[in-house]
Amino acid sequence: MAITMDSLPAAEGGFKVTREMIEQWCAAYDAGELPDGYAFDGPIKPGRPKLANEATSSLSFKCPASGADMIARAAKAAGVKKSVLMRDAALEKAAEILAAVS
């Protein structure tokens, strides 16, 4: 069965998007404008979004090559970057330790 724009259901709690709507959006964006009904909500900042609403610090550590490989494999399996995996694990462990001593 072929999937067409006309056969797609609306998202749960959402609305159906038609080819006509997409064409109108594309025309507006190509003209450097926003489509009707959309508002500009602030300046566009190049680069990655901030990790936090506060200053950040860089941390580094050494581990055995086998540990680095395990971290890389775990991050790939989770579909995240190694830095995300390590940051989340370190923050979770730090919170666990501090909760236990307070």
C-alpha positions as CSV (number, residue, x, y, z in Angstrom):
1,M,0.0,0.0,0.0
2,A,1.4,3.4,-1.0
3,I,1.5,6.1,1.5
4,T,0.3,9.5,0.2
5,M,-0.2,12.9,1.9
6,D,-3.9,12.3,1.6
7,S,-3.8,9.0,3.5
8,L,-1.8,10.2,6.5
9,P,-3.9,10.6,9.7
10,A,-3.7,13.6,11.9
11,A,-1.3,13.3,14.8
12,E,-2.9,12.5,18.1
13,G,-4.1,15.9,19.5
14,G,-2.7,17.5,16.3
15,F,-3.9,18.5,12.9
16,K,-3.6,17.1,9.4
17,V,-0.8,18.7,7.3
18,T,-1.7,19.0,3.6
19,R,0.6,19.3,0.6
20,E,-0.9,22.8,0.1
21,M,0.1,23.8,3.6
22,I,3.7,22.6,3.1
23,E,3.9,24.5,-0.2
24,Q,2.7,27.7,1.4
25,W,5.3,27.3,4.2
26,C,8.1,26.6,1.8
27,A,7.2,29.6,-0.3
28,A,7.2,31.8,2.8
29,Y,10.6,30.4,4.0
30,D,12.1,30.7,0.5
31,A,11.0,34.4,0.5
32,G,12.7,34.9,3.9
33,E,9.4,35.3,5.6
34,L,7.4,33.4,8.2
35,P,4.2,31.6,7.1
36,D,0.9,33.3,8.1
37,G,0.1,32.6,11.7
38,Y,3.7,32.1,12.9
39,A,5.6,34.6,15.0
40,F,9.3,35.2,15.4
41,D,10.2,34.4,19.0
42,G,13.7,35.7,19.3
43,P,17.0,36.0,17.6
44,I,18.5,32.9,15.9
45,K,21.8,32.0,17.5
46,P,24.2,29.9,15.5
47,G,25.7,26.8,17.2
48,R,24.6,24.2,19.6
49,P,22.0,25.1,22.3
50,K,23.3,25.7,25.8
51,L,23.7,22.7,28.1
52,A,22.5,24.7,31.1
53,N,21.2,28.1,32.1
54,E,24.4,28.7,34.0
55,A,28.1,28.7,33.4
56,T,29.6,25.3,32.4
57,S,32.9,23.7,33.2
58,S,35.0,21.2,31.3
59,L,36.0,18.0,33.0
60,S,38.3,15.3,31.7
61,F,39.6,12.0,33.0
62,K,41.6,9.1,31.9
63,C,40.4,5.5,31.9
64,P,41.7,2.2,30.5
65,A,41.2,1.7,26.8
66,S,38.7,-1.1,27.5
67,G,36.6,1.4,29.6
68,A,36.7,4.0,26.8
69,D,35.6,1.3,24.4
70,M,32.8,0.2,26.7
71,I,31.6,3.9,27.0
72,A,31.7,4.3,23.2
73,R,29.6,1.1,22.7
74,A,27.1,2.0,25.4
75,A,26.7,5.5,23.9
76,K,26.2,4.1,20.5
77,A,23.6,1.6,21.8
78,A,21.8,4.4,23.6
79,G,21.9,6.6,20.5
80,V,23.7,9.4,22.3
81,K,27.1,11.0,22.2
82,K,29.8,9.8,24.6
83,S,29.8,13.1,26.4
84,V,26.0,12.9,27.0
85,L,26.4,9.4,28.4
86,M,29.3,10.4,30.7
87,R,27.7,13.6,31.8
88,D,24.4,12.0,32.7
89,A,26.2,9.1,34.5
90,A,28.5,11.4,36.5
91,L,25.6,13.8,37.6
92,E,23.4,10.8,38.6
93,K,26.2,9.3,40.7
94,A,27.1,12.6,42.3
95,A,23.5,13.2,43.2
96,E,23.2,9.7,44.6
97,I,26.3,10.2,46.8
98,L,25.3,13.6,48.0
99,A,21.8,12.4,48.9
100,A,23.3,9.5,50.9
101,V,25.5,11.8,53.0
102,S,23.0,14.5,53.7
